[in-house]
Amino acid sequence: MRIETKNVNQLKPADYNPRVELKPGMDEYERLKRSLAEFELVQPLVWNERTGHVVGGHQRLGVLKAEGVQEVQVVVVDLPLEREKALNIALNNERVGGRWDVEKLQDLVTELIELPEIDETLTGFSPEELNELMLKPSWSGEEIAEEGEQIVVTCKVAEDEWDGFRSGLDDLLKEFDVELHVRMPGGG
Protein backbone atom coordinates (compact mmCIF):
# COMPACT_ATOMS: atom_id res chain seq x y z
CA MET A 1 0.00 0.00 0.00
CA ARG A 2 1.37 3.36 -1.03
CA ILE A 3 0.54 6.41 1.07
CA GLU A 4 1.38 9.92 -0.11
CA THR A 5 0.66 13.44 1.04
CA LYS A 6 -1.28 15.47 -1.53
CA ASN A 7 -2.49 19.04 -1.79
CA VAL A 8 -6.28 18.97 -1.51
CA ASN A 9 -6.57 20.93 -4.76
CA GLN A 10 -4.97 17.99 -6.63
CA LEU A 11 -7.79 15.68 -5.54
CA LYS A 12 -10.73 15.67 -7.96
CA PRO A 13 -14.03 14.47 -6.53
CA ALA A 14 -15.51 11.78 -8.78
CA ASP A 15 -18.65 13.15 -10.42
CA TYR A 16 -20.18 9.65 -10.38
CA ASN A 17 -19.84 9.27 -6.58
CA PRO A 18 -23.25 7.95 -5.44
CA ARG A 19 -23.10 9.46 -1.95
CA VAL A 20 -25.25 12.50 -1.22
CA GLU A 21 -22.89 15.43 -0.80
CA LEU A 22 -22.85 16.65 2.78
CA LYS A 23 -23.20 20.38 3.33
CA PRO A 24 -22.50 22.53 6.41
CA GLY A 25 -25.48 22.48 8.74
CA MET A 26 -26.49 18.93 7.81
CA ASP A 27 -26.46 16.63 10.83
CA GLU A 28 -24.11 14.13 9.17
CA TYR A 29 -21.73 16.92 8.09
CA GLU A 30 -21.55 18.30 11.63
CA ARG A 31 -20.92 14.83 13.08
CA LEU A 32 -18.11 14.21 10.60
CA LYS A 33 -16.63 17.66 11.24
CA ARG A 34 -16.67 17.00 14.98
CA SER A 35 -15.07 13.58 14.52
CA LEU A 36 -12.29 15.03 12.35
CA ALA A 37 -11.70 17.83 14.87
CA GLU A 38 -11.47 15.33 17.72
CA PHE A 39 -9.55 12.47 16.10
CA GLU A 40 -8.06 14.12 12.98
CA LEU A 41 -7.86 12.21 9.69
CA VAL A 42 -7.05 8.69 10.88
CA GLN A 43 -8.37 6.99 7.74
CA PRO A 44 -6.63 8.30 4.61
CA LEU A 45 -8.58 9.17 1.50
CA VAL A 46 -8.26 6.83 -1.48
CA TRP A 47 -6.99 8.51 -4.66
CA ASN A 48 -6.57 7.05 -8.15
CA GLU A 49 -3.39 8.39 -9.74
CA ARG A 50 -4.57 7.28 -13.19
CA THR A 51 -7.69 9.49 -13.20
CA GLY A 52 -6.92 11.95 -10.41
CA HIS A 53 -10.26 11.06 -8.79
CA VAL A 54 -10.97 10.61 -5.13
CA VAL A 55 -12.26 7.05 -4.89
CA GLY A 56 -13.08 7.04 -1.18
CA GLY A 57 -13.37 9.90 1.28
CA HIS A 58 -15.34 12.55 -0.60
CA GLN A 59 -17.18 13.67 2.55
CA ARG A 60 -14.02 13.88 4.62
CA LEU A 61 -12.32 15.84 1.84
CA GLY A 62 -15.21 18.32 1.71
CA VAL A 63 -15.09 18.94 5.46
CA LEU A 64 -11.30 19.20 5.53
CA LYS A 65 -11.28 21.71 2.66
CA ALA A 66 -13.95 23.80 4.40
CA GLU A 67 -11.81 23.78 7.54
CA GLY A 68 -8.82 25.11 5.58
CA VAL A 69 -6.71 21.96 5.51
CA GLN A 70 -4.20 22.18 2.63
CA GLU A 71 -2.67 18.69 2.56
CA VAL A 72 -3.95 15.21 3.36
CA GLN A 73 -2.63 11.70 3.27
CA VAL A 74 -4.04 9.45 0.57
CA VAL A 75 -3.80 5.78 -0.25
CA VAL A 76 -2.74 5.75 -3.90
CA VAL A 77 -4.28 3.25 -6.32
CA ASP A 78 -3.72 2.86 -10.06
CA LEU A 79 -6.95 1.61 -11.61
CA PRO A 80 -8.85 1.94 -14.88
CA LEU A 81 -12.05 3.97 -14.48
CA GLU A 82 -14.43 0.99 -14.40
CA ARG A 83 -12.49 -0.70 -11.56
CA GLU A 84 -12.24 2.65 -9.78
CA LYS A 85 -16.04 2.89 -9.86
CA ALA A 86 -16.41 -0.63 -8.46
CA LEU A 87 -13.99 0.23 -5.64
CA ASN A 88 -15.90 3.44 -4.92
CA ILE A 89 -19.09 1.47 -4.39
CA ALA A 90 -17.34 -1.19 -2.29
CA LEU A 91 -15.77 1.47 -0.05
CA ASN A 92 -19.15 3.12 0.48
CA ASN A 93 -21.25 -0.05 0.78
CA GLU A 94 -22.24 -0.67 4.39
CA ARG A 95 -22.88 -4.34 3.55
CA VAL A 96 -19.19 -4.80 2.72
CA GLY A 97 -18.11 -3.72 6.20
CA GLY A 98 -20.36 -6.10 8.07
CA ARG A 99 -23.12 -5.61 10.59
CA TRP A 100 -23.00 -4.60 14.22
CA ASP A 101 -22.95 -7.23 16.91
CA VAL A 102 -25.57 -5.26 18.84
CA GLU A 103 -24.76 -6.77 22.24
CA LYS A 104 -21.05 -5.96 21.89
CA LEU A 105 -21.90 -2.48 20.64
CA GLN A 106 -24.21 -1.92 23.61
CA ASP A 107 -21.50 -3.13 26.00
CA LEU A 108 -18.93 -0.84 24.42
CA VAL A 109 -21.24 2.18 24.48
CA THR A 110 -22.17 1.43 28.11
CA GLU A 111 -18.46 1.40 28.96
CA LEU A 112 -17.94 4.76 27.23
CA ILE A 113 -21.00 6.33 28.88
CA GLU A 114 -19.52 5.47 32.28
CA LEU A 115 -16.25 7.30 31.52
CA PRO A 116 -16.52 10.96 32.54
CA GLU A 117 -13.77 12.04 30.12
CA ILE A 118 -15.57 10.62 27.07
CA ASP A 119 -18.57 12.15 25.34
CA GLU A 120 -20.31 9.12 23.85
CA THR A 121 -21.64 11.18 20.94
CA LEU A 122 -18.06 11.18 19.62
CA THR A 123 -19.00 7.74 18.30
CA GLY A 124 -21.07 9.49 15.65
CA PHE A 125 -24.38 8.43 17.20
CA SER A 126 -26.80 11.18 18.26
CA PRO A 127 -28.24 11.09 21.80
CA GLU A 128 -31.52 9.80 20.35
CA GLU A 129 -29.73 7.03 18.44
CA LEU A 130 -27.80 6.08 21.57
CA ASN A 131 -31.07 5.86 23.52
CA GLU A 132 -32.53 3.65 20.81
CA LEU A 133 -29.41 1.47 20.74
CA MET A 134 -29.45 1.10 24.51
CA LEU A 135 -33.22 0.42 24.40
CA LYS A 136 -33.84 3.46 26.59
CA PRO A 137 -37.09 5.25 25.94
CA SER A 138 -36.56 8.71 24.55
CA TRP A 139 -40.10 9.46 25.70
CA SER A 140 -40.55 9.89 29.44
CA GLY A 141 -44.21 8.95 29.39
CA GLU A 142 -45.14 12.34 30.81
CA GLU A 143 -45.32 14.16 27.51
CA ILE A 144 -48.15 13.34 25.18
CA ALA A 145 -47.29 12.86 21.54
CA GLU A 146 -48.71 15.63 19.42
CA GLU A 147 -51.26 14.63 16.85
CA GLY A 148 -49.54 13.25 13.78
CA GLU A 149 -46.36 12.27 15.63
CA GLN A 150 -45.44 8.61 15.68
CA ILE A 151 -44.14 6.54 18.55
CA VAL A 152 -41.52 3.97 17.57
CA VAL A 153 -41.55 0.73 19.54
CA THR A 154 -38.64 -1.71 19.33
CA CYS A 155 -38.80 -5.23 20.67
CA LYS A 156 -36.59 -8.28 20.36
CA VAL A 157 -38.01 -11.79 20.25
CA ALA A 158 -36.12 -15.07 20.60
CA GLU A 159 -36.16 -16.90 17.28
CA ASP A 160 -37.78 -19.97 18.83
CA GLU A 161 -40.66 -17.81 20.16
CA TRP A 162 -41.25 -15.97 16.88
CA ASP A 163 -44.16 -18.07 15.56
CA GLY A 164 -46.26 -17.54 18.70
CA PHE A 165 -45.31 -13.87 18.90
CA ARG A 166 -46.13 -13.40 15.23
CA SER A 167 -49.71 -14.59 15.64
CA GLY A 168 -50.17 -11.98 18.37
CA LEU A 169 -48.72 -9.34 16.07
CA ASP A 170 -51.09 -10.40 13.31
CA ASP A 171 -54.01 -9.78 15.69
CA LEU A 172 -52.66 -6.33 16.58
CA LEU A 173 -52.18 -5.46 12.92
CA LYS A 174 -55.82 -6.31 12.24
CA GLU A 175 -56.94 -4.01 15.07
CA PHE A 176 -54.58 -1.01 14.68
CA ASP A 177 -53.25 1.01 11.75
CA VAL A 178 -49.52 0.56 12.34
CA GLU A 179 -46.38 0.22 10.26
CA LEU A 180 -44.37 -2.89 11.08
CA HIS A 181 -40.75 -3.66 10.18
CA VAL A 182 -39.37 -7.12 10.92
CA ARG A 183 -35.67 -7.99 10.64
CA MET A 184 -34.92 -11.70 10.76
CA PRO A 185 -31.53 -13.18 11.73
CA GLY A 186 -29.15 -13.08 8.81
CA GLY A 187 -30.66 -9.86 7.51
CA GLY A 188 -33.72 -11.55 5.98
C-alpha positions as CSV (number, residue, x, y, z in Angstrom):
1,M,0.0,0.0,0.0
2,R,1.4,3.4,-1.0
3,I,0.5,6.4,1.1
4,E,1.4,9.9,-0.1
5,T,0.7,13.4,1.0
6,K,-1.3,15.5,-1.5
7,N,-2.5,19.0,-1.8
8,V,-6.3,19.0,-1.5
9,N,-6.6,20.9,-4.8
10,Q,-5.0,18.0,-6.6
11,L,-7.8,15.7,-5.5
12,K,-10.7,15.7,-8.0
13,P,-14.0,14.5,-6.5
14,A,-15.5,11.8,-8.8
15,D,-18.6,13.1,-10.4
16,Y,-20.2,9.7,-10.4
17,N,-19.8,9.3,-6.6
18,P,-23.2,8.0,-5.4
19,R,-23.1,9.5,-2.0
20,V,-25.3,12.5,-1.2
21,E,-22.9,15.4,-0.8
22,L,-22.9,16.7,2.8
23,K,-23.2,20.4,3.3
24,P,-22.5,22.5,6.4
25,G,-25.5,22.5,8.7
26,M,-26.5,18.9,7.8
27,D,-26.5,16.6,10.8
28,E,-24.1,14.1,9.2
29,Y,-21.7,16.9,8.1
30,E,-21.5,18.3,11.6
31,R,-20.9,14.8,13.1
32,L,-18.1,14.2,10.6
33,K,-16.6,17.7,11.2
34,R,-16.7,17.0,15.0
35,S,-15.1,13.6,14.5
36,L,-12.3,15.0,12.4
37,A,-11.7,17.8,14.9
38,E,-11.5,15.3,17.7
39,F,-9.6,12.5,16.1
40,E,-8.1,14.1,13.0
41,L,-7.9,12.2,9.7
42,V,-7.0,8.7,10.9
43,Q,-8.4,7.0,7.7
44,P,-6.6,8.3,4.6
45,L,-8.6,9.2,1.5
46,V,-8.3,6.8,-1.5
47,W,-7.0,8.5,-4.7
48,N,-6.6,7.1,-8.1
49,E,-3.4,8.4,-9.7
50,R,-4.6,7.3,-13.2
51,T,-7.7,9.5,-13.2
52,G,-6.9,11.9,-10.4
53,H,-10.3,11.1,-8.8
54,V,-11.0,10.6,-5.1
55,V,-12.3,7.0,-4.9
56,G,-13.1,7.0,-1.2
57,G,-13.4,9.9,1.3
58,H,-15.3,12.6,-0.6
59,Q,-17.2,13.7,2.5
60,R,-14.0,13.9,4.6
61,L,-12.3,15.8,1.8
62,G,-15.2,18.3,1.7
63,V,-15.1,18.9,5.5
64,L,-11.3,19.2,5.5
65,K,-11.3,21.7,2.7
66,A,-13.9,23.8,4.4
67,E,-11.8,23.8,7.5
68,G,-8.8,25.1,5.6
69,V,-6.7,22.0,5.5
70,Q,-4.2,22.2,2.6
71,E,-2.7,18.7,2.6
72,V,-3.9,15.2,3.4
73,Q,-2.6,11.7,3.3
74,V,-4.0,9.4,0.6
75,V,-3.8,5.8,-0.2
76,V,-2.7,5.7,-3.9
77,V,-4.3,3.3,-6.3
78,D,-3.7,2.9,-10.1
79,L,-7.0,1.6,-11.6
80,P,-8.9,1.9,-14.9
81,L,-12.0,4.0,-14.5
82,E,-14.4,1.0,-14.4
83,R,-12.5,-0.7,-11.6
84,E,-12.2,2.7,-9.8
85,K,-16.0,2.9,-9.9
86,A,-16.4,-0.6,-8.5
87,L,-14.0,0.2,-5.6
88,N,-15.9,3.4,-4.9
89,I,-19.1,1.5,-4.4
90,A,-17.3,-1.2,-2.3
91,L,-15.8,1.5,0.0
92,N,-19.2,3.1,0.5
93,N,-21.2,0.0,0.8
94,E,-22.2,-0.7,4.4
95,R,-22.9,-4.3,3.6
96,V,-19.2,-4.8,2.7
97,G,-18.1,-3.7,6.2
98,G,-20.4,-6.1,8.1
99,R,-23.1,-5.6,10.6
100,W,-23.0,-4.6,14.2
101,D,-22.9,-7.2,16.9
102,V,-25.6,-5.3,18.8
103,E,-24.8,-6.8,22.2
104,K,-21.0,-6.0,21.9
105,L,-21.9,-2.5,20.6
106,Q,-24.2,-1.9,23.6
107,D,-21.5,-3.1,26.0
108,L,-18.9,-0.8,24.4
109,V,-21.2,2.2,24.5
110,T,-22.2,1.4,28.1
111,E,-18.5,1.4,29.0
112,L,-17.9,4.8,27.2
113,I,-21.0,6.3,28.9
114,E,-19.5,5.5,32.3
115,L,-16.3,7.3,31.5
116,P,-16.5,11.0,32.5
117,E,-13.8,12.0,30.1
118,I,-15.6,10.6,27.1
119,D,-18.6,12.1,25.3
120,E,-20.3,9.1,23.9
121,T,-21.6,11.2,20.9
122,L,-18.1,11.2,19.6
123,T,-19.0,7.7,18.3
124,G,-21.1,9.5,15.6
125,F,-24.4,8.4,17.2
126,S,-26.8,11.2,18.3
127,P,-28.2,11.1,21.8
128,E,-31.5,9.8,20.3
129,E,-29.7,7.0,18.4
130,L,-27.8,6.1,21.6
131,N,-31.1,5.9,23.5
132,E,-32.5,3.6,20.8
133,L,-29.4,1.5,20.7
134,M,-29.4,1.1,24.5
135,L,-33.2,0.4,24.4
136,K,-33.8,3.5,26.6
137,P,-37.1,5.3,25.9
138,S,-36.6,8.7,24.5
139,W,-40.1,9.5,25.7
140,S,-40.5,9.9,29.4
141,G,-44.2,9.0,29.4
142,E,-45.1,12.3,30.8
143,E,-45.3,14.2,27.5
144,I,-48.1,13.3,25.2
145,A,-47.3,12.9,21.5
146,E,-48.7,15.6,19.4
147,E,-51.3,14.6,16.8
148,G,-49.5,13.3,13.8
149,E,-46.4,12.3,15.6
150,Q,-45.4,8.6,15.7
151,I,-44.1,6.5,18.5
152,V,-41.5,4.0,17.6
153,V,-41.6,0.7,19.5
154,T,-38.6,-1.7,19.3
155,C,-38.8,-5.2,20.7
156,K,-36.6,-8.3,20.4
157,V,-38.0,-11.8,20.2
158,A,-36.1,-15.1,20.6
159,E,-36.2,-16.9,17.3
160,D,-37.8,-20.0,18.8
161,E,-40.7,-17.8,20.2
162,W,-41.2,-16.0,16.9
163,D,-44.2,-18.1,15.6
164,G,-46.3,-17.5,18.7
165,F,-45.3,-13.9,18.9
166,R,-46.1,-13.4,15.2
167,S,-49.7,-14.6,15.6
168,G,-50.2,-12.0,18.4
169,L,-48.7,-9.3,16.1
170,D,-51.1,-10.4,13.3
171,D,-54.0,-9.8,15.7
172,L,-52.7,-6.3,16.6
173,L,-52.2,-5.5,12.9
174,K,-55.8,-6.3,12.2
175,E,-56.9,-4.0,15.1
176,F,-54.6,-1.0,14.7
177,D,-53.3,1.0,11.8
178,V,-49.5,0.6,12.3
179,E,-46.4,0.2,10.3
180,L,-44.4,-2.9,11.1
181,H,-40.8,-3.7,10.2
182,V,-39.4,-7.1,10.9
183,R,-35.7,-8.0,10.6
184,M,-34.9,-11.7,10.8
185,P,-31.5,-13.2,11.7
186,G,-29.1,-13.1,8.8
187,G,-30.7,-9.9,7.5
188,G,-33.7,-11.6,6.0
